[in-house]
Amino acid sequence: MVISVPRLVIAAPSSGSGKTTVATGLMAAFASRGLAVSPHKVGPDYIDPGYHALATGRVGRNLDAYLCGTELIAPLFAHGARGCDLAVVEGVMGLYDGAAGEGELASTAQVAKLLRAPVVLVVDASSQSRSVAALVHGFASWDPEVRVSGVILNKVGSSRHEEMLREALDESGVPVLGCLRRAAQVDTPARHLGLVPVAERRSDAVDAVGAMAEQVRRGCDLDALYALARGAGELSGAAWDAAAAVVSSPPPPLPVPSLGAAAPRPPHRPERPRPQTPDGLRVVAVAGGAAFTFSYAEHAELLTAAGAEVVTFDPLRDEQLPDGTRGLVIGGGFPEVYAPELSANEPLRKAVAELAFGGAPVAAECAGLLYLSRDIDGQPMCGVLDVSARMSERLTLGYRDAVAVSDSALAVAGTRMRGHEFHRTVVEPGAGAAPAWGVRAPERRVEGFVQQGVHASYLHTHWASQPGVARRFVERCRTS
């Protein structure tokens, strides 16, 4: 199979340069021309893809070489971009910034190379003139395999400022494909973990995306950018497919005694998922709404492929779990922001506790962990876990190598996964008698909780890297 979707990677020298504004504006501007635009985000970020989805009308998807492995970047891209006229990939941090201590791994530059995609560099020009040429030259020449093929100048102060910048860049050999003036109306509000998600400011977010699109239309050469995208190299290989991934995922690895895993057991070969039947339907309820906005689209696709009916519910509004719920997935988000409202929904808190104490499988990540706790800063939560959560001044952030310490509804002990932590909260204690994960760095520790069918942890994981967790979870829904 040959993948020939036109594509661009939008990168920058550093965070705060305006990648999200430019990438989202380009997506919306091209979509308004009638193109089917596939939105992607490098890295583990959950918030930017929400703005991308609003701009394109398609699901925003992540491309994370650390969480999923380099071998899945092109297949996951092809899966998301299937049937589209153009793909726009927003980078992460600076162009060459990746996982700490891992070289180029998970950087925008690495993903651009894996996708054979041209890079457009967004430069914050607000405090420079001729120096911009040196900056662009450095980024364009650092790695010859990275095709820095154009520049979009952001936060330009005046016509004279623009003229000086363009004159300087004439010497760099990298064409200027856009010039955006300072515009407060495209700014999006932020708080302790970054931008406020789309789900929390729907009408304002629509207006912001519209303003981004208009700014890009006025300041960028869309025809030249599309021509550049059409020059992306062809990729070979099959698109990722959830059903094939669930069936062909390898058996779980043997435990790793050095991280406190259980005694080794012989490997086993997983069965093919049983076909879904009316009397054996497995409803997996997935938390959504403003308080739980962090999820990867592939998780629901894998659960469906494994035989589940995935139904979304809103813990802020719904007083009961969806009819027929046999399993529960509670991803990340901001329960600390909505703690009073979540606490006030006592009927749902009791329903969640009843399901969990009845042994049903529950997968909870970060915000889900907080929701299952006794309380968040004194506000009562579900009380499934005997822990208390509180806000902290410290930001915990970074990739993690992890191994499952305890058998759970997601994995057998010894299963290796990579994850990402991103929170300003603390739970006490940080691990239960049966921890969820053993983590090697930044410090060697165990964290999280395995309790009956519950697997709860701060670690965000991408199930495309281990499709067997979805198969195992749905099978536990059937037997619990």
N, C-alpha and C positions, 0 to 999 in steps of 0.2 A: 504494500500500500504506500502511495506517495502522498505526503501532506504538503499542499501548496497554498495554504491560506495566506494571503497578504498579512504582514504583521510588523508591528513596531514595538520597541522597548523604550519606555520613557524613564530616563535615569537622571541623576543629578550628582554634583560633587559632594553634597552632604544633605542630611536631613534639614527640613525647613526651607528648601530652595523653591518649592512650589510644585513638586511632582504630582500631588493629588489634584491640585487645581487644573494643571495642564492635561493630565491623563483623563480625568473625568470630563473636562471640557471638550477634549478631542472625541471621546466616546459619544457624548451627547451631540456634538456638532455633526459627526459623520452619520449617526443614527437619524438625525433630522433630514439628512439627504436621502434617506430611504435605504441605507446600507444596514445589513444585519451585522452588528458589531459584537464580537466576543470579548468580554472583559476579564482580565486576569491581574493578579497581584503577586509579586515575588515576596516570599516570606510567610510568616505565620499570622499576619495581621487579619483580624476579623472585621474591622470597622470600615476601612476603605472599600472593600468589595460591596458593602451595602450602598455606598454612593455610586459605585460602578453599575450596580444592578438598576438603580434608579435612572441612570443616564441611558442605559441600553435596552431595558426591558428584558434582560437575560440574567441568569444567575451569575454572580461574581464568584470566580474560582481562584484558589491559591496555587502557586507553583513554588514548593519549598523543597529544595534539594537536600536539606538536612533531615527534615521529618520523613520524607518519602523516598529519598535516594535519587541520585542523578538519573538512573535508568527509567524512572517514571515521569520525568519532566515532560518529554515530548509526547508520550502516550496520554498523560493527563491534559496537556494542552490540546491535543487533537480531539480528545473527548469533548472538551468544552467548546472548541471552535468548529465542531462539525456543522456543516451547512451554512457557515457564515461567510460574509464578503470581506471581512477585515477583523483582525485581532489587535487589541491594544493592551500591552503588558506594562503595568506600573511597577517600577523598581522599588527597592527597599534601601533606606539609609543612603550612603554614598555609593557610587557605581561599583567600587571595588571592595566595599565592606561586606563581610560575611560572618559566619560563625566564629566566635572568638578563638584564636589559636588554631584555626583549621584552614588557613590559607584562603583560597578563593571560594571554599565550600559555602553554598547557600547565598552567594553574592548575586547581585543583579548581573554583573559581568559574566559569571558562570552560566546563569540561565540564558542570557543572550546568546552565548556560544552554543549551548545545547540546542537552542531553537534556530540557530543560524539566522538570527534576526538583526536588522540594523538598529542602532541605538541613537536616540535623539536626547541630547544633554540639555536639561533645564538649568539655567544659570541665574542665580540671584545677583543681578547686576546693580543693586541699589547703592553699593559703596565702592564702585570701581569704574574705570574707563578702559585705558589701554591694557591694563593688567589682565583683562578678560581673555586676551589672545594667548597669553602665557598659560593661563589656567586651562583653557580648552586644548591647547597643544599638548600639555602634559597628560591630560586624560585620554586624548586620542592616540597618543604614541606609547602609552604605558604597556599595553598588551596588544600586539599586532593582530591577534585573533578576534579582538573586540572591534566591531565596525562602528565607530562613532561617526555618524554620517550627517549630522545636522545639529544645530543649536537653536533653542528657543530662549530668548532673553526675557527674564521676568523682573517685575518691579522696576521698570525703567521710568526715570523721573520726568523726562521732557524730550521734545524733538531733538534738541541739541545733544542731549545725553545719548539718545539712540544713534545719532549720526556718528558720534565718537566711537561707540561700541562697534558699529558696523565697519567703520574704517579700520579699526584694530583687527577685527576678525577676517578682513579681506586677506591679511597676511598669513592666517592660520591654515587656509585651505579647507576649512569646515564651513559649509554654507549656513547662513542665518535663515531659518525657516519660520521664525515668528518673533514678535516683539510685543510683550504685554506690559501695559502701564499699571501702576499701582491702582488697586481697586478694592476698597474695603468690603463692598457688597458680596464678594466671593469668599470672604473669610468664613470659616465654620467654627462654632464654639468648641472649646476643649475643656477638659477637667483632669482628674488625677491619673487617668490611663489613656489620655489622648483625645481625639475628636469624639463628640457626642454622636452616638449611632443614629442612623436614619430613622429607625423605629421610634425614637424618642422625640423627634422633631419633624414629622412627616411633611407638613406644609412648608415649613421654613427650609427643609432640605430640598424640596422641589424647587423653591425659588433660588436657592444657592446653586443648584446644578444648572438651572436655566441661565443664571448670571455667568457661570463658568463657560457654558457653551457660547454665549454671546461674546464674551471677551475673547475666546479662542477664534471664533469666526472673524472678528474684527482684526485680530492681531497676527493670525497664522496663515500660511500659505497651504490650505488644505489639499489643493491639487498636487503640490510638490510632495507633501507628506504621504499622500496615498500612492503616488508614483514610487516613492522610496519604499513603502511597505510592499509593493508588488515586486520589488527586487530582492526580497528575502529568499534565501536558498531553500531548495526543496528538502523535506525530511522524509525518511523512509521508516516504515514500521506501522504497526496497528495502533489504533486508538484504544485507550483504556476502556474496558467494559466491566461493569460491576458484576454481572452474572458470571462471566468467565473468571473473574478474579476470585469470587466466592468459591467456585467449584475447584479451581486449580491451586488455591493457596496451599502451601506446604504444611505438613504437620508441625505442631509446636516443637521448639527445640528442647533439649534436655535442660534441667535446672542447672544453675551455676552455684555450687555450694559456697563459694567465697562471698557471695552476697546474701547468705542466710537462707537460701532456697531449701525446699524440702528435699528429701532423699531422691536420687535419680529414679526415673521410671522409664520403661521402654517406650519409644515413640510409637504413635499410632497414626493410621491413615484416616482422615476425616471422610465421613459419608457425604454423598451428594445431598444437597438440601431436599427435604421432602416437599412434594408439590403442595401448594396451598389448597385446602378444601374448605367448604363452608363450615364444617363442624370442627375444623382444626385451625381456624383462623387465629393468628397471633397478632394482636394489636400491640404495637409499641408506641407509647405516648411520648412525644418529644416536646420539651418545654420551649416556648417561644414568647413572643410579646416583648415589651420594652425592657423587661428586667433580664431576659435571657436571649441575647442577640448573637452570641458567639457559637457558630457551628460551621462545619465544612459540608458542602452539598453532597459530597461523596458518601458521608456517613448514612444519610437517609437512603441513598441509592443502593448501598451495600445491604442495609437492613431489608429493603424491599426485595433485592435479589435473593436474599437468604430465606424469603418466604414470609416476611412480616407485612402487615398493613400499618404504615406509619401515619399517625394522626397527631397533628400539632395542637397544643393547648396553651392557654395563657394563665400562668399562676397569679397574675394580678386581677384577672376578671372571672375565670372559670372556677366554680365552687366544687366541681367534681371532675375526676379524671374521665377521659373518653370511655364510652361504653366498651366493655370487653377488654380493657387494658390488662395485658399479661406481663408487660415489661415497661420500664421507664428510663428515658435518657434525659438528663438535665445537664446541659452544657454550660458554657461560660456566659458572662454578662455582668450586670451591676446590681446584684441584690442588696448591696450596702446602700445604694442610692434609694431603693424602693423598700427598704426594710419595714417601715410602718405599714405600707399597703400590703406587703406580703404577709406580715404578721396578722393584719386585720382579717385576712381570708382564712379564718379558722377552719371552715369545712374542708377546704382543699388540703390544708396542712394535715388534718386528721386522715384524709383519704390517702395521702402519700405515705404517712406513717403506717397505716393499716396494710397497705400493699407491701411495703418493705418488711414489716415484721411478719407478714405472711410468707416470706421467703421468695417473693418475686424478684427477678433480676433488675437491678437498678444501677445504671452507669452515670456517675456524677463527676463532672470536671470543674474545678475552681468554684465558680458561682454555685454550681450544683452541690458541691461540698458544703458551702456556707448555708444553703437552703436546708440541707439535711441536719444541720447542727441544732443544738439546743436554742441558741440565740445569736443574734448579731448586734453587738453593742447594747445588749439588754432587751432587744426586741425578740420575742419568742418566734422560733422557726419550727420546723417539723419535729425535732427531737428524736430523729432516727439514730443519730450518732451522739454519744455522750461527750460532746466537745462544745466549746464556746468560741465564737468568732468576734474579732474586733478590728477596727481600722488601725493602720500603722503609718508612721511617717516614712517608713522604709519601702522603697520600690524593689520588689523581687522580680528579676527579669533575666531571661536567658534560656538557651537551649540546654537540654539535659539528655544524657544517655541513661537509660533505665532498664531494669530487669524486674519482672514480676516476682515478688517474694512469696506470695500466697496464691494458691489456686482460687480462682474467682469465676464469676459469670462471664468475664471477658477473656481470660487466658489462664493457662496452667503455669505454675511456678516455673521460672526459667525462661519464659518468653521475653525476648528483648524487643524493646521499642524505643524510639526517640521521641522526645516531647519538648514542650516549651512552657515556661512559667511566666506569668505576667499578672502581678497583683500587688495591692497595697493593704492587704489584710493578713491576719495571723489567726490560726486556730490553735487552741490549747486543750489537750496535747496535740502534737503534730502528727502522731502516728498511733495506730491501735495495736492491740495484742497480735493481730494478724495484719501487718502493713501491706499496702498495695504495691509499692515500688521500692527497690533499692536504687539509689542514685549515686554516681561516682563523683560528680563535680557540680558546683564548685567545692563542695565538701562531701565526704563520704557519709551517707546517712540513709535511713529508711523514712518513708513518709506515706501518708494516706491510710485508708481503712478498708479491710475486707471483712464483712459481717453478714452472715447468711447470704443473701443474693446481692448484697450491696458492694459495689466497687466505687470508692470515692477518693478523690485525690486532687491536688492542685495542678497536676500535670495535664496540659492539653496535648492530645495525640491526634495523628492523622491516620485513620483506619485503612486508607489505601495502601499503607506500608505493611499492614498485617490484616488482610481481609478476613482471616480466620476468626478474628474477634467478633465480627458481626455474625458469622455463622454460628459460633459458640453461643453468643448472646441469644439469638433467636431460638436455638435448640433448647436453651435453658427456659425460655418463655413457654415452650411446648410442654416441658416436663415438670415445671414448678407448680 
